[in-house]
Amino acid sequence: MKTVKISLDSIEKVKSFVNTIARFDADFDLVSGRYVIDAKSIMGIFSLDLSKPISLNIHGNDSMDNIVEALKPYIVE
């Protein structure tokens, strides 16, 4: 598992984020406070507080390097 902080501060960003991770055969969880939701669920994402960065947990067998590279536009330090 790998965890990164991401920012999804617009509707367009959420849509493109979900389209990006849907290409990978891996599980993605977004963690905001005590809530954990499936990151491939647009409705789930909109139930979170998107005004601040959220943790993304990546579980999978795909190459982590490829996943992280694809997620660069959303990752915040």
PDB file of N, CA, C and O in Angstrom, chain B, residues numbered from 101:
ATOM      1  N   MET B 101       0.839  -1.186   0.000  1.00  0.00           N
ATOM      2  CA  MET B 101       0.000   0.000   0.000  1.00  0.00           C
ATOM      3  C   MET B 101       0.879   1.243   0.000  1.00  0.00           C
ATOM      4  O   MET B 101       1.944   1.280   0.617  1.00  0.00           O
ATOM      5  N   LYS B 102       0.406   2.249  -0.704  1.00  0.00           N
ATOM      6  CA  LYS B 102       1.092   3.542  -0.733  1.00  0.00           C
ATOM      7  C   LYS B 102       0.057   4.614  -0.451  1.00  0.00           C
ATOM      8  O   LYS B 102      -1.081   4.518  -0.913  1.00  0.00           O
ATOM      9  N   THR B 103       0.442   5.640   0.309  1.00  0.00           N
ATOM     10  CA  THR B 103      -0.452   6.741   0.633  1.00  0.00           C
ATOM     11  C   THR B 103       0.136   8.042   0.110  1.00  0.00           C
ATOM     12  O   THR B 103       1.313   8.339   0.315  1.00  0.00           O
ATOM     13  N   VAL B 104      -0.711   8.813  -0.574  1.00  0.00           N
ATOM     14  CA  VAL B 104      -0.318  10.142  -1.051  1.00  0.00           C
ATOM     15  C   VAL B 104      -1.419  11.124  -0.686  1.00  0.00           C
ATOM     16  O   VAL B 104      -2.573  10.735  -0.504  1.00  0.00           O
ATOM     17  N   LYS B 105      -1.060  12.397  -0.580  1.00  0.00           N
ATOM     18  CA  LYS B 105      -2.037  13.469  -0.345  1.00  0.00           C
ATOM     19  C   LYS B 105      -2.425  14.041  -1.694  1.00  0.00           C
ATOM     20  O   LYS B 105      -1.567  14.353  -2.519  1.00  0.00           O
ATOM     21  N   ILE B 106      -3.741  14.177  -1.915  1.00  0.00           N
ATOM     22  CA  ILE B 106      -4.198  14.745  -3.170  1.00  0.00           C
ATOM     23  C   ILE B 106      -5.162  15.897  -2.906  1.00  0.00           C
ATOM     24  O   ILE B 106      -5.737  16.017  -1.824  1.00  0.00           O
ATOM     25  N   SER B 107      -5.322  16.732  -3.916  1.00  0.00           N
ATOM     26  CA  SER B 107      -6.266  17.836  -3.845  1.00  0.00           C
ATOM     27  C   SER B 107      -7.259  17.695  -4.992  1.00  0.00           C
ATOM     28  O   SER B 107      -6.870  17.583  -6.154  1.00  0.00           O
ATOM     29  N   LEU B 108      -8.547  17.702  -4.653  1.00  0.00           N
ATOM     30  CA  LEU B 108      -9.621  17.628  -5.653  1.00  0.00           C
ATOM     31  C   LEU B 108     -10.541  18.824  -5.408  1.00  0.00           C
ATOM     32  O   LEU B 108     -11.643  18.677  -4.878  1.00  0.00           O
ATOM     33  N   ASP B 109     -10.071  20.007  -5.802  1.00  0.00           N
ATOM     34  CA  ASP B 109     -10.770  21.239  -5.436  1.00  0.00           C
ATOM     35  C   ASP B 109     -11.722  21.786  -6.504  1.00  0.00           C
ATOM     36  O   ASP B 109     -12.152  22.936  -6.416  1.00  0.00           O
ATOM     37  N   SER B 110     -12.054  20.971  -7.510  1.00  0.00           N
ATOM     38  CA  SER B 110     -13.051  21.401  -8.499  1.00  0.00           C
ATOM     39  C   SER B 110     -13.778  20.169  -9.047  1.00  0.00           C
ATOM     40  O   SER B 110     -13.278  19.047  -8.965  1.00  0.00           O
ATOM     41  N   ILE B 111     -14.953  20.401  -9.600  1.00  0.00           N
ATOM     42  CA  ILE B 111     -15.743  19.304 -10.164  1.00  0.00           C
ATOM     43  C   ILE B 111     -14.992  18.655 -11.318  1.00  0.00           C
ATOM     44  O   ILE B 111     -14.979  17.430 -11.439  1.00  0.00           O
ATOM     45  N   GLU B 112     -14.362  19.470 -12.172  1.00  0.00           N
ATOM     46  CA  GLU B 112     -13.605  18.930 -13.307  1.00  0.00           C
ATOM     47  C   GLU B 112     -12.447  18.053 -12.836  1.00  0.00           C
ATOM     48  O   GLU B 112     -12.160  17.014 -13.431  1.00  0.00           O
ATOM     49  N   LYS B 113     -11.788  18.481 -11.762  1.00  0.00           N
ATOM     50  CA  LYS B 113     -10.668  17.703 -11.225  1.00  0.00           C
ATOM     51  C   LYS B 113     -11.151  16.353 -10.700  1.00  0.00           C
ATOM     52  O   LYS B 113     -10.485  15.336 -10.895  1.00  0.00           O
ATOM     53  N   VAL B 114     -12.298  16.341 -10.042  1.00  0.00           N
ATOM     54  CA  VAL B 114     -12.849  15.080  -9.526  1.00  0.00           C
ATOM     55  C   VAL B 114     -13.148  14.136 -10.682  1.00  0.00           C
ATOM     56  O   VAL B 114     -12.797  12.958 -10.626  1.00  0.00           O
ATOM     57  N   LYS B 115     -13.797  14.643 -11.736  1.00  0.00           N
ATOM     58  CA  LYS B 115     -14.139  13.799 -12.890  1.00  0.00           C
ATOM     59  C   LYS B 115     -12.885  13.235 -13.558  1.00  0.00           C
ATOM     60  O   LYS B 115     -12.829  12.044 -13.865  1.00  0.00           O
ATOM     61  N   SER B 116     -11.888  14.075 -13.783  1.00  0.00           N
ATOM     62  CA  SER B 116     -10.678  13.578 -14.446  1.00  0.00           C
ATOM     63  C   SER B 116      -9.909  12.621 -13.537  1.00  0.00           C
ATOM     64  O   SER B 116      -9.303  11.668 -14.027  1.00  0.00           O
ATOM     65  N   PHE B 117      -9.921  12.855 -12.218  1.00  0.00           N
ATOM     66  CA  PHE B 117      -9.274  11.957 -11.264  1.00  0.00           C
ATOM     67  C   PHE B 117      -9.906  10.556 -11.335  1.00  0.00           C
ATOM     68  O   PHE B 117      -9.194   9.556 -11.417  1.00  0.00           O
ATOM     69  N   VAL B 118     -11.233  10.493 -11.303  1.00  0.00           N
ATOM     70  CA  VAL B 118     -11.925   9.192 -11.350  1.00  0.00           C
ATOM     71  C   VAL B 118     -11.632   8.489 -12.681  1.00  0.00           C
ATOM     72  O   VAL B 118     -11.411   7.278 -12.702  1.00  0.00           O
ATOM     73  N   ASN B 119     -11.629   9.232 -13.782  1.00  0.00           N
ATOM     74  CA  ASN B 119     -11.306   8.634 -15.081  1.00  0.00           C
ATOM     75  C   ASN B 119      -9.871   8.110 -15.102  1.00  0.00           C
ATOM     76  O   ASN B 119      -9.603   7.071 -15.706  1.00  0.00           O
ATOM     77  N   THR B 120      -8.955   8.809 -14.457  1.00  0.00           N
ATOM     78  CA  THR B 120      -7.552   8.387 -14.407  1.00  0.00           C
ATOM     79  C   THR B 120      -7.393   7.088 -13.628  1.00  0.00           C
ATOM     80  O   THR B 120      -6.761   6.150 -14.116  1.00  0.00           O
ATOM     81  N   ILE B 121      -7.955   7.018 -12.427  1.00  0.00           N
ATOM     82  CA  ILE B 121      -7.751   5.813 -11.607  1.00  0.00           C
ATOM     83  C   ILE B 121      -8.551   4.623 -12.122  1.00  0.00           C
ATOM     84  O   ILE B 121      -8.211   3.479 -11.818  1.00  0.00           O
ATOM     85  N   ALA B 122      -9.604   4.867 -12.892  1.00  0.00           N
ATOM     86  CA  ALA B 122     -10.409   3.761 -13.433  1.00  0.00           C
ATOM     87  C   ALA B 122      -9.601   2.912 -14.408  1.00  0.00           C
ATOM     88  O   ALA B 122      -9.953   1.759 -14.660  1.00  0.00           O
ATOM     89  N   ARG B 123      -8.525   3.466 -14.957  1.00  0.00           N
ATOM     90  CA  ARG B 123      -7.678   2.725 -15.907  1.00  0.00           C
ATOM     91  C   ARG B 123      -6.850   1.640 -15.219  1.00  0.00           C
ATOM     92  O   ARG B 123      -6.351   0.728 -15.879  1.00  0.00           O
ATOM     93  N   PHE B 124      -6.701   1.735 -13.903  1.00  0.00           N
ATOM     94  CA  PHE B 124      -5.823   0.814 -13.180  1.00  0.00           C
ATOM     95  C   PHE B 124      -6.615  -0.261 -12.458  1.00  0.00           C
ATOM     96  O   PHE B 124      -7.687  -0.003 -11.911  1.00  0.00           O
ATOM     97  N   ASP B 125      -6.064  -1.485 -12.463  1.00  0.00           N
ATOM     98  CA  ASP B 125      -6.671  -2.601 -11.754  1.00  0.00           C
ATOM     99  C   ASP B 125      -6.108  -2.628 -10.338  1.00  0.00           C
ATOM    100  O   ASP B 125      -5.318  -3.498  -9.972  1.00  0.00           O
ATOM    101  N   ALA B 126      -6.538  -1.653  -9.563  1.00  0.00           N
ATOM    102  CA  ALA B 126      -6.078  -1.522  -8.183  1.00  0.00           C
ATOM    103  C   ALA B 126      -7.226  -0.933  -7.375  1.00  0.00           C
ATOM    104  O   ALA B 126      -8.175  -0.390  -7.940  1.00  0.00           O
ATOM    105  N   ASP B 127      -7.138  -1.039  -6.065  1.00  0.00           N
ATOM    106  CA  ASP B 127      -8.144  -0.435  -5.188  1.00  0.00           C
ATOM    107  C   ASP B 127      -7.592   0.876  -4.659  1.00  0.00           C
ATOM    108  O   ASP B 127      -6.421   0.976  -4.290  1.00  0.00           O
ATOM    109  N   PHE B 128      -8.461   1.880  -4.629  1.00  0.00           N
ATOM    110  CA  PHE B 128      -8.082   3.207  -4.159  1.00  0.00           C
ATOM    111  C   PHE B 128      -9.089   3.643  -3.109  1.00  0.00           C
ATOM    112  O   PHE B 128     -10.295   3.603  -3.351  1.00  0.00           O
ATOM    113  N   ASP B 129      -8.603   4.061  -1.936  1.00  0.00           N
ATOM    114  CA  ASP B 129      -9.468   4.567  -0.873  1.00  0.00           C
ATOM    115  C   ASP B 129      -9.091   6.008  -0.578  1.00  0.00           C
ATOM    116  O   ASP B 129      -7.912   6.348  -0.479  1.00  0.00           O
ATOM    117  N   LEU B 130     -10.113   6.854  -0.437  1.00  0.00           N
ATOM    118  CA  LEU B 130      -9.881   8.220   0.010  1.00  0.00           C
ATOM    119  C   LEU B 130     -10.228   8.280   1.490  1.00  0.00           C
ATOM    120  O   LEU B 130     -11.273   7.785   1.913  1.00  0.00           O
ATOM    121  N   VAL B 131      -9.340   8.894   2.277  1.00  0.00           N
ATOM    122  CA  VAL B 131      -9.526   8.976   3.721  1.00  0.00           C
ATOM    123  C   VAL B 131      -9.580  10.442   4.128  1.00  0.00           C
ATOM    124  O   VAL B 131      -8.640  11.206   3.908  1.00  0.00           O
ATOM    125  N   SER B 132     -10.710  10.811   4.729  1.00  0.00           N
ATOM    126  CA  SER B 132     -10.884  12.177   5.221  1.00  0.00           C
ATOM    127  C   SER B 132     -11.444  12.070   6.626  1.00  0.00           C
ATOM    128  O   SER B 132     -12.611  11.728   6.815  1.00  0.00           O
ATOM    129  N   GLY B 133     -10.609  12.363   7.609  1.00  0.00           N
ATOM    130  CA  GLY B 133     -11.032  12.196   9.000  1.00  0.00           C
ATOM    131  C   GLY B 133     -11.305  10.730   9.284  1.00  0.00           C
ATOM    132  O   GLY B 133     -10.439   9.878   9.087  1.00  0.00           O
ATOM    133  N   ARG B 134     -12.513  10.440   9.745  1.00  0.00           N
ATOM    134  CA  ARG B 134     -12.863   9.043  10.034  1.00  0.00           C
ATOM    135  C   ARG B 134     -13.602   8.375   8.885  1.00  0.00           C
ATOM    136  O   ARG B 134     -14.034   7.229   9.011  1.00  0.00           O
ATOM    137  N   TYR B 135     -13.754   9.073   7.769  1.00  0.00           N
ATOM    138  CA  TYR B 135     -14.458   8.522   6.606  1.00  0.00           C
ATOM    139  C   TYR B 135     -13.478   7.910   5.612  1.00  0.00           C
ATOM    140  O   TYR B 135     -12.449   8.504   5.290  1.00  0.00           O
ATOM    141  N   VAL B 136     -13.811   6.722   5.132  1.00  0.00           N
ATOM    142  CA  VAL B 136     -13.029   6.045   4.086  1.00  0.00           C
ATOM    143  C   VAL B 136     -14.011   5.682   2.981  1.00  0.00           C
ATOM    144  O   VAL B 136     -14.998   4.987   3.221  1.00  0.00           O
ATOM    145  N   ILE B 137     -13.736   6.157   1.769  1.00  0.00           N
ATOM    146  CA  ILE B 137     -14.641   5.859   0.655  1.00  0.00           C
ATOM    147  C   ILE B 137     -13.843   5.319  -0.531  1.00  0.00           C
ATOM    148  O   ILE B 137     -12.634   5.527  -0.632  1.00  0.00           O
ATOM    149  N   ASP B 138     -14.537   4.628  -1.413  1.00  0.00           N
ATOM    150  CA  ASP B 138     -13.944   4.108  -2.646  1.00  0.00           C
ATOM    151  C   ASP B 138     -13.653   5.295  -3.557  1.00  0.00           C
ATOM    152  O   ASP B 138     -14.566   6.037  -3.919  1.00  0.00           O
ATOM    153  N   ALA B 139     -12.396   5.478  -3.926  1.00  0.00           N
ATOM    154  CA  ALA B 139     -12.003   6.635  -4.732  1.00  0.00           C
ATOM    155  C   ALA B 139     -12.535   6.568  -6.159  1.00  0.00           C
ATOM    156  O   ALA B 139     -12.492   7.569  -6.874  1.00  0.00           O
ATOM    157  N   LYS B 140     -13.033   5.414  -6.586  1.00  0.00           N
ATOM    158  CA  LYS B 140     -13.606   5.305  -7.934  1.00  0.00           C
ATOM    159  C   LYS B 140     -15.076   5.710  -7.962  1.00  0.00           C
ATOM    160  O   LYS B 140     -15.715   5.656  -9.013  1.00  0.00           O
ATOM    161  N   SER B 141     -15.614   6.113  -6.815  1.00  0.00           N
ATOM    162  CA  SER B 141     -17.014   6.515  -6.698  1.00  0.00           C
ATOM    163  C   SER B 141     -17.125   8.039  -6.679  1.00  0.00           C
ATOM    164  O   SER B 141     -16.751   8.688  -5.703  1.00  0.00           O
ATOM    165  N   ILE B 142     -17.645   8.598  -7.773  1.00  0.00           N
ATOM    166  CA  ILE B 142     -17.801  10.058  -7.833  1.00  0.00           C
ATOM    167  C   ILE B 142     -18.730  10.544  -6.725  1.00  0.00           C
ATOM    168  O   ILE B 142     -18.447  11.550  -6.075  1.00  0.00           O
ATOM    169  N   MET B 143     -19.832   9.837  -6.507  1.00  0.00           N
ATOM    170  CA  MET B 143     -20.769  10.249  -5.454  1.00  0.00           C
ATOM    171  C   MET B 143     -20.092  10.193  -4.080  1.00  0.00           C
ATOM    172  O   MET B 143     -20.308  11.069  -3.243  1.00  0.00           O
ATOM    173  N   GLY B 144     -19.281   9.174  -3.856  1.00  0.00           N
ATOM    174  CA  GLY B 144     -18.570   9.072  -2.593  1.00  0.00           C
ATOM    175  C   GLY B 144     -17.611  10.234  -2.395  1.00  0.00           C
ATOM    176  O   GLY B 144     -17.515  10.783  -1.297  1.00  0.00           O
ATOM    177  N   ILE B 145     -16.904  10.610  -3.447  1.00  0.00           N
ATOM    178  CA  ILE B 145     -15.946  11.715  -3.357  1.00  0.00           C
ATOM    179  C   ILE B 145     -16.663  13.006  -2.988  1.00  0.00           C
ATOM    180  O   ILE B 145     -16.176  13.776  -2.160  1.00  0.00           O
ATOM    181  N   PHE B 146     -17.814  13.242  -3.597  1.00  0.00           N
ATOM    182  CA  PHE B 146     -18.533  14.479  -3.308  1.00  0.00           C
ATOM    183  C   PHE B 146     -19.137  14.502  -1.907  1.00  0.00           C
ATOM    184  O   PHE B 146     -19.609  15.547  -1.460  1.00  0.00           O
ATOM    185  N   SER B 147     -19.132  13.369  -1.208  1.00  0.00           N
ATOM    186  CA  SER B 147     -19.615  13.358   0.177  1.00  0.00           C
ATOM    187  C   SER B 147     -18.526  13.809   1.150  1.00  0.00           C
ATOM    188  O   SER B 147     -18.790  14.004   2.336  1.00  0.00           O
ATOM    189  N   LEU B 148     -17.297  13.975   0.645  1.00  0.00           N
ATOM    190  CA  LEU B 148     -16.176  14.383   1.499  1.00  0.00           C
ATOM    191  C   LEU B 148     -15.986  15.904   1.465  1.00  0.00           C
ATOM    192  O   LEU B 148     -16.498  16.586   0.577  1.00  0.00           O
ATOM    193  N   ASP B 149     -15.250  16.411   2.435  1.00  0.00           N
ATOM    194  CA  ASP B 149     -14.864  17.820   2.458  1.00  0.00           C
ATOM    195  C   ASP B 149     -13.687  17.993   1.505  1.00  0.00           C
ATOM    196  O   ASP B 149     -12.568  17.587   1.820  1.00  0.00           O
ATOM    197  N   LEU B 150     -13.932  18.590   0.348  1.00  0.00           N
ATOM    198  CA  LEU B 150     -12.894  18.719  -0.677  1.00  0.00           C
ATOM    199  C   LEU B 150     -12.152  20.049  -0.592  1.00  0.00           C
ATOM    200  O   LEU B 150     -11.356  20.372  -1.474  1.00  0.00           O
ATOM    201  N   SER B 151     -12.406  20.818   0.460  1.00  0.00           N
ATOM    202  CA  SER B 151     -11.751  22.117   0.586  1.00  0.00           C
ATOM    203  C   SER B 151     -10.294  21.996   1.037  1.00  0.00           C
ATOM    204  O   SER B 151      -9.536  22.963   0.958  1.00  0.00           O
ATOM    205  N   LYS B 152      -9.905  20.809   1.509  1.00  0.00           N
ATOM    206  CA  LYS B 152      -8.517  20.594   1.925  1.00  0.00           C
ATOM    207  C   LYS B 152      -8.019  19.277   1.340  1.00  0.00           C
ATOM    208  O   LYS B 152      -8.825  18.442   0.929  1.00  0.00           O
ATOM    209  N   PRO B 153      -6.712  19.082   1.297  1.00  0.00           N
ATOM    210  CA  PRO B 153      -6.168  17.832   0.733  1.00  0.00           C
ATOM    211  C   PRO B 153      -6.670  16.592   1.487  1.00  0.00           C
ATOM    212  O   PRO B 153      -6.962  16.645   2.682  1.00  0.00           O
ATOM    213  N   ILE B 154      -6.760  15.482   0.756  1.00  0.00           N
ATOM    214  CA  ILE B 154      -7.248  14.218   1.305  1.00  0.00           C
ATOM    215  C   ILE B 154      -6.176  13.157   1.087  1.00  0.00           C
ATOM    216  O   ILE B 154      -5.373  13.259   0.160  1.00  0.00           O
ATOM    217  N   SER B 155      -6.166  12.147   1.939  1.00  0.00           N
ATOM    218  CA  SER B 155      -5.230  11.033   1.770  1.00  0.00           C
ATOM    219  C   SER B 155      -5.808  10.013   0.810  1.00  0.00           C
ATOM    220  O   SER B 155      -6.982   9.652   0.898  1.00  0.00           O
ATOM    221  N   LEU B 156      -4.970   9.550  -0.109  1.00  0.00           N
ATOM    222  CA  LEU B 156      -5.353   8.501  -1.050  1.00  0.00           C
ATOM    223  C   LEU B 156      -4.498   7.281  -0.757  1.00  0.00           C
ATOM    224  O   LEU B 156      -3.272   7.333  -0.859  1.00  0.00           O
ATOM    225  N   ASN B 157      -5.156   6.171  -0.390  1.00  0.00           N
ATOM    226  CA  ASN B 157      -4.458   4.907  -0.174  1.00  0.00           C
ATOM    227  C   ASN B 157      -4.583   4.079  -1.451  1.00  0.00           C
ATOM    228  O   ASN B 157      -5.685   3.862  -1.956  1.00  0.00           O
ATOM    229  N   ILE B 158      -3.447   3.621  -1.966  1.00  0.00           N
ATOM    230  CA  ILE B 158      -3.419   2.835  -3.196  1.00  0.00           C
ATOM    231  C   ILE B 158      -3.060   1.401  -2.828  1.00  0.00           C
ATOM    232  O   ILE B 158      -1.992   1.146  -2.271  1.00  0.00           O
ATOM    233  N   HIS B 159      -3.955   0.464  -3.142  1.00  0.00           N
ATOM    234  CA  HIS B 159      -3.714  -0.961  -2.893  1.00  0.00           C
ATOM    235  C   HIS B 159      -3.771  -1.646  -4.251  1.00  0.00           C
ATOM    236  O   HIS B 159      -4.781  -1.540  -4.948  1.00  0.00           O
ATOM    237  N   GLY B 160      -2.729  -2.332  -4.635  1.00  0.00           N
ATOM    238  CA  GLY B 160      -2.838  -3.018  -5.908  1.00  0.00           C
ATOM    239  C   GLY B 160      -1.561  -3.645  -6.386  1.00  0.00           C
ATOM    240  O   GLY B 160      -0.497  -3.489  -5.788  1.00  0.00           O
ATOM    241  N   ASN B 161      -1.694  -4.370  -7.494  1.00  0.00           N
ATOM    242  CA  ASN B 161      -0.568  -5.076  -8.079  1.00  0.00           C
ATOM    243  C   ASN B 161       0.004  -4.354  -9.285  1.00  0.00           C
ATOM    244  O   ASN B 161       1.073  -4.713  -9.778  1.00  0.00           O
ATOM    245  N   ASP B 162      -0.710  -3.325  -9.769  1.00  0.00           N
ATOM    246  CA  ASP B 162      -0.171  -2.536 -10.877  1.00  0.00           C
ATOM    247  C   ASP B 162       1.117  -1.865 -10.427  1.00  0.00           C
ATOM    248  O   ASP B 162       1.382  -1.746  -9.231  1.00  0.00           O
ATOM    249  N   SER B 163       1.896  -1.439 -11.370  1.00  0.00           N
ATOM    250  CA  SER B 163       3.134  -0.740 -11.041  1.00  0.00           C
ATOM    251  C   SER B 163       2.823   0.566 -10.317  1.00  0.00           C
ATOM    252  O   SER B 163       2.176   1.452 -10.874  1.00  0.00           O
ATOM    253  N   MET B 164       3.284   0.680  -9.077  1.00  0.00           N
ATOM    254  CA  MET B 164       3.056   1.893  -8.298  1.00  0.00           C
ATOM    255  C   MET B 164       3.621   3.116  -9.009  1.00  0.00           C
ATOM    256  O   MET B 164       3.038   4.198  -8.945  1.00  0.00           O
ATOM    257  N   ASP B 165       4.752   2.947  -9.686  1.00  0.00           N
ATOM    258  CA  ASP B 165       5.362   4.079 -10.384  1.00  0.00           C
ATOM    259  C   ASP B 165       4.422   4.631 -11.454  1.00  0.00           C
ATOM    260  O   ASP B 165       4.292   5.847 -11.600  1.00  0.00           O
ATOM    261  N   ASN B 166       3.771   3.745 -12.200  1.00  0.00           N
ATOM    262  CA  ASN B 166       2.833   4.180 -13.236  1.00  0.00           C
ATOM    263  C   ASN B 166       1.628   4.888 -12.627  1.00  0.00           C
ATOM    264  O   ASN B 166       1.168   5.901 -13.154  1.00  0.00           O
ATOM    265  N   ILE B 167       1.122   4.359 -11.525  1.00  0.00           N
ATOM    266  CA  ILE B 167      -0.034   4.963 -10.864  1.00  0.00           C
ATOM    267  C   ILE B 167       0.330   6.348 -10.345  1.00  0.00           C
ATOM    268  O   ILE B 167      -0.391   7.314 -10.595  1.00  0.00           O
ATOM    269  N   VAL B 168       1.439   6.451  -9.629  1.00  0.00           N
ATOM    270  CA  VAL B 168       1.853   7.737  -9.065  1.00  0.00           C
ATOM    271  C   VAL B 168       2.117   8.752 -10.174  1.00  0.00           C
ATOM    272  O   VAL B 168       1.783   9.928 -10.031  1.00  0.00           O
ATOM    273  N   GLU B 169       2.709   8.308 -11.269  1.00  0.00           N
ATOM    274  CA  GLU B 169       2.963   9.206 -12.406  1.00  0.00           C
ATOM    275  C   GLU B 169       1.647   9.747 -12.968  1.00  0.00           C
ATOM    276  O   GLU B 169       1.543  10.936 -13.269  1.00  0.00           O
ATOM    277  N   ALA B 170       0.650   8.883 -13.108  1.00  0.00           N
ATOM    278  CA  ALA B 170      -0.652   9.296 -13.633  1.00  0.00           C
ATOM    279  C   ALA B 170      -1.376  10.245 -12.685  1.00  0.00           C
ATOM    280  O   ALA B 170      -2.186  11.066 -13.117  1.00  0.00           O
ATOM    281  N   LEU B 171      -1.079  10.128 -11.382  1.00  0.00           N
ATOM    282  CA  LEU B 171      -1.763  10.954 -10.384  1.00  0.00           C
ATOM    283  C   LEU B 171      -1.040  12.266 -10.067  1.00  0.00           C
ATOM    284  O   LEU B 171      -1.512  13.038  -9.233  1.00  0.00           O
ATOM    285  N   LYS B 172       0.092  12.530 -10.716  1.00  0.00           N
ATOM    286  CA  LYS B 172       0.876  13.736 -10.411  1.00  0.00           C
ATOM    287  C   LYS B 172       0.075  15.038 -10.433  1.00  0.00           C
ATOM    288  O   LYS B 172       0.320  15.902  -9.591  1.00  0.00           O
ATOM    289  N   PRO B 173      -0.871  15.216 -11.361  1.00  0.00           N
ATOM    290  CA  PRO B 173      -1.614  16.490 -11.357  1.00  0.00           C
ATOM    291  C   PRO B 173      -2.440  16.714 -10.097  1.00  0.00           C
ATOM    292  O   PRO B 173      -2.834  17.845  -9.815  1.00  0.00           O
ATOM    293  N   TYR B 174      -2.707  15.667  -9.341  1.00  0.00           N
ATOM    294  CA  TYR B 174      -3.568  15.773  -8.152  1.00  0.00           C
ATOM    295  C   TYR B 174      -2.793  15.749  -6.845  1.00  0.00           C
ATOM    296  O   TYR B 174      -3.313  16.149  -5.804  1.00  0.00           O
ATOM    297  N   ILE B 175      -1.544  15.279  -6.896  1.00  0.00           N
ATOM    298  CA  ILE B 175      -0.753  15.093  -5.673  1.00  0.00           C
ATOM    299  C   ILE B 175      -0.248  16.442  -5.168  1.00  0.00           C
ATOM    300  O   ILE B 175       0.246  17.266  -5.938  1.00  0.00           O
ATOM    301  N   VAL B 176      -0.382  16.649  -3.856  1.00  0.00           N
ATOM    302  CA  VAL B 176       0.163  17.838  -3.198  1.00  0.00           C
ATOM    303  C   VAL B 176       1.204  17.387  -2.195  1.00  0.00           C
ATOM    304  O   VAL B 176       1.105  16.296  -1.635  1.00  0.00           O
ATOM    305  N   GLU B 177       2.172  18.199  -1.975  1.00  0.00           N
ATOM    306  CA  GLU B 177       3.267  17.819  -1.044  1.00  0.00           C
ATOM    307  C   GLU B 177       2.888  18.118   0.371  1.00  0.00           C
ATOM    308  O   GLU B 177       3.674  17.870   1.286  1.00  0.00           O
TER     309      GLU B 177
END
